[in-house]
Amino acid sequence: MKKDLLVTLADGNYIKQAKQLFSSVYWNAGWQGDYMLLAYDIPEKELRWFQDKGILVRECEPILTESEIRIGHAPLTTLSKFYLFTPEFKKWKNIVFLDGDIVVRGSLDTLVQTKGFSAVRILNMLRTSLKGQFNNRDRKNNHLFKELESKHDLSQPAFNSGVMAFNTDIISESDFQNLKTLFFYYQKILYISEETVLNIYFYDKWQELPQVYNVCPSYEIYHSECSPENLKGIVLHTYSNFPGGKPWSPASPLNLEWKANLDKADLIDIAKPQLPQKILSKQEEAQYDFYLKKLHKNNLYKVYRYKIHFFYRYNKLRFFLGVFLKNNYPQIYKLQRKLRNLS
């Protein structure tokens, strides 16, 4: 038993993704701690590979079954992240969780230095704030959203749950049940099931990690950096727009790197840790964090400027079309006005 634990999550459809993740951590991060797979509905014969490698396996009971309604935009498998906050994980001092669509390129030592719960702020323009984590257009359940607004400042930034690091001192006996209770209470308005719940649960308590530990290499970053090799991130996480999709997709610019990591998975020997391929100083972390935030801010400005221009042109066109219909086809004009008022 070591003091640090690195965890990923997979079901039967993501065996290769889990192997690649552990391989990239082993060969590139110089990880000195234990490894664990949170396994959701994976056949025993598939789990044997991980066990033979010395990777701990924690099989997870479903929190929500497939026969029930799908919640949010994430698969039900991701709810198993709640198990990280059960007392059994207090055996370790620090926990680092990484999603299965991640490629690791360097040392993760910064992640095990956190004193509480830490994650990386979302820069994706659609979900940068807590408000973006919820479906507030569902009129039937709007009372739930109003209740949230009365309790929390939803303009505050949200974090991505694909990279989480925390000291196990924060774990209490009630955390797991509390997370499930929050999930079932707000399930009707969740955008991404487990991420949204974790953002509520750790509201105003989480610490921000540098962006370098959860770089979402979107179109803007990819094109500005010219090639995947030039991306300075330690953790690359394709949770949003990236040319070619996920790294296991043949069209992805990260596919060759992902396949190379997967091909080396059988050579893992966690009893013999490797040296990290890349170590960033605190100054380098801060510089790249500033760079990424500035890049996304500039891109956000361009997007909003385009939207304002688009809606201006759209409203102008609609105005002249209305005048044309009123003057030339008054009956159609009255009908469309009536239909619009009914909607």
N, C-alpha and C positions, 0 to 999 in steps of 0.2 A: 504494500500500500504506500503510495507516494502522496505528497501534499497537494498536488495539482491534478485536475482531471479535465481532459478534453472530450467533448461529447458531440456526436451528430445523431440525426434521426433518419430512419428510413423504413419504408414498407417493402413488400415483395417486389415492387416495380422499380426500386431505386437501389438495388444491391451494388451495381457498378458505380453509382454515384458515391455511395458510402466508401467503397474501396478507394476510389480516386481521392476523396477528401482525406482519408487517413494517410494515403501514400504521399500526397503533397505536403501534409503536415510533417510526416516522418522525414522525408528527404530534404525539405526546404526550410522548415521552422526550427529544426534542432530541438524538438519538444522533449522535455525530460520527465514529464509526468505520465500518469496513466491515460489510457484510451477507453472510451465506452461507446457502444452503439445502443441507442434507444430503439428497440425493434418493435415494429407494429405489424402484426400479421405476416411474419416471415417464417417459412418452413424451417424445421430444425436442420435439415441437410444444408440449407443455405447459411445458417448461422455458424456451422462448423468451421468455415473458413476463418471467421473473425475470432472464434474461440481458440483455434489452433495458433493464431498469431499472437495470442495473449491479450487480445482486445476484450474487455468486459462487455457482456451482453445483458441488458436489462429489458425484458419483454414487458410491453405495456398493454394493459387492458384498455379497450376503447372507451373514451369518455362520451362519445356520441356515435351511435351505430349507423351503418350505411342505409338502414331502412328508414332512418329519420331524415328530415329535411337537411339539405346541404346549407351550411352557414357561411356567409361571406364569399370571398373569392379564393380561399385557400382550401386545399384538401383536408378532410377530417383528421388525417394523420398528424397534422401539425399541432393539434390539441395536446398531443403527448408531451409537448414541451413543459406542460404544467407539472409533470412528475419531477422535474429538476428541483422543484421547491418543496420536496418532501424531506423529512428528517434523515432518511437513509443517506442523503448526499452530504451530510455533515461529517462523514468519515474523512472527507477531503477539506482542505482549507480554502481552495479556490476552484471555481468551475468556469470553464470556457466552453460556450456552445457555438457551433458553426453549422449553418444550413448545408445541405448536400449539393447545392448548385454553386459551391464556392471553390476557388482555386487559391491555395496559399503559396506565397512566394518567399516568405522570410520569417524572422523571429516573432513570436507572439508573447514575448516576455512582458511587454507593457500591460497586456491583458490580465496577467496574474498579480499585478501590483495594485489593483483596485481595492478600496476599503469598503465599498458598499455594492450597489448594483450599477453597472455601466453598460452603455450601448452607444451606437453611432446615430447621430441625428439624420433624419431623412431629408435629402435635398431634392428628391423627385418632386416636380412642381404640383402634382395632383394631391399629394398627401403630406406636405411639409408640416402642417399643423395638426393638432389633435382633432379638429373639426373634420379634416379630410379622412379620418379613420372611421367615420360613421356615415351611414346612409340616412341623411336628414330629409329625403324626399318622400319617404313613406308616410303619408298622411295618417294612416291608421295607427301607426306607432309613434307619431310625432311627440306624444306626451313623454316618451322615454328620452328623446333627444332634449326636450325642454328641461326635463329633470337634471340631465347631465350638465346642461348649460348653467343651471342654478348652483351646481356644486363645484364646477371646474371652469377655469379659463381655457376655453377650447382654441384660443388663438396661440397658445404655447406650442413650441415645436414637439414633434413626435419622433420616436426612435424606431429603427428597424430591428425586428426581433431575430433576424438571421445571424447576427453576431451579438452575443451577450456574454458579459464577464461579471462575476460577482463573488464576494467573499461569503462563505457559508454561514457566517455569524448572523446574516440577515434572515436565515430560514427559521420559521417557527412551526409549531405543530399544526397551526390552522391555515397555513398558506395555500396548500393544495385545495382544500375545501373552499376557501374564500375565492380562489380563482375560478373554480367550477361554478360557484354561486353567481359570480359576476357574469360569467359566460351565459348561463341559462337565463339570467334576468334581462340582459341586453341583447340576446341573440338576434332579435328581429331587426336590429339597426346596425349590426356589425358589418364593417367593410371587409376586413380580414380577421378571421375569428380570433386566433390566439394572440396575434400582434396587437390588436385593438384592446383586448382584455388586459394584456400586460402593460399597455400604456396607461390604462385607467388605474391599475393596481399600483404602479410605481409613479403615479402622477406626483410631480414636484419632489421626487426622491431620487431620481436617476441622475447619474453623472455622465457627462458627454465624453466619449472617446474620440480621438482624432480620426478624421475621415479616411485616413490611410488604411485603417483596419476594417473598412467596409466600403470599398470603392465600387460604386455601381457604374460600370463603364458604359455609359449611355452614348448615343450617337455623338453628342457634343464633345465629350471627353475623348472618345476614340478618334474623331477627326482632328481635334486640336493637338492630340499627342502623336498623330500620324500612324502609329502602329501599336499592336498589343504589347510588343516588347518594350516600348517606351513608357507604358503606364507605370507610375512609380508606386502603386499600391502594394501593400503587404498582403491584403486580403481582397481578392476580386470577387464580387458577388453580383451575378447577372439577374437581379430581381426586377429590373425595369428595362426600358428600351435599349437593346444592344443589337447591332447588326448581326444577323445570322441566328439569333436566339440563344438558347442555353449552350454551355460549352461542349456538351456531348453531341450537339447538332453538327453535321458535316459542314454546314454553311458558316458556322461561327469562326471568327478569327482566333478564338482561343482553343479551337478543337484539337490542333496538333499538340499543344501544351497539355491539355486535359488527357488526351490519349497516351502521351508519354508518361504521365503520372500513373495512369491506370495500368500501363504495361509493367511498371516497376512495383506494383502493389504486392506481388508474390514474393518479392525480395525483402519485404519489411522484416526487421528483427528488432522489436522494441526494447529488447534487453541491451541493445547496442545503439544508443541514440547518435544521430549524425550531427554535424556542425551546421548551424544556420547558414543559408545561402545569402541572406541579406539581413543586416541589422541597422535600423535607423536611429540616429540620435534624437533627443528631445527637440533639438532645434530643427532637424529635418522633418520630424513629425508635424511641428507647428507650421513650418513653411508650406508644406504640401497641403495641410488642412486649410490654410488661408487661401492657397491657390485654387483648390477645388470649390470652396464656398464662393469665391469671386467668380469663377467660371460659370457656376450654376446661376448665380445672381444675374450675371450679364445675359445668360441665355433666357432666364425668366423674363427679363425686361424686354427682350426681343419678341418673345412669345406673346406677352400681354400687349405690346405695341401692335403686333399683327392682328390680335383679336379685336382691339379697339378700332383699327382701320377696317377690318372685315365687317363688324357690326354697324359702323358708320355707313359703309357702302350698302349693306343689306337694308338698313332702315330707310336710307335715301331711295333705294329702288322700290321698296314696299310703298313708300309715300306716293311716288309718281305712278305706280301701278294702281293704287287706290283712286287717285284723281282720274286716271284714264277710265277705269271701270265706272266710276260715278258719272262721268260725262257721257260715256258711250254705251254702257251696259248697266243702267241703274238697278235692274232687277237682280243681276248677278252680284252687284255690289252689296245690295241689301241682304241677299242670302248669305254671302260670306261673312258679313258683319254679324248676322244672327248666329251662324255656326260658331264663330269665334267667341261670342259671349256665352254660348252654351258650354263651351269647353272650359 
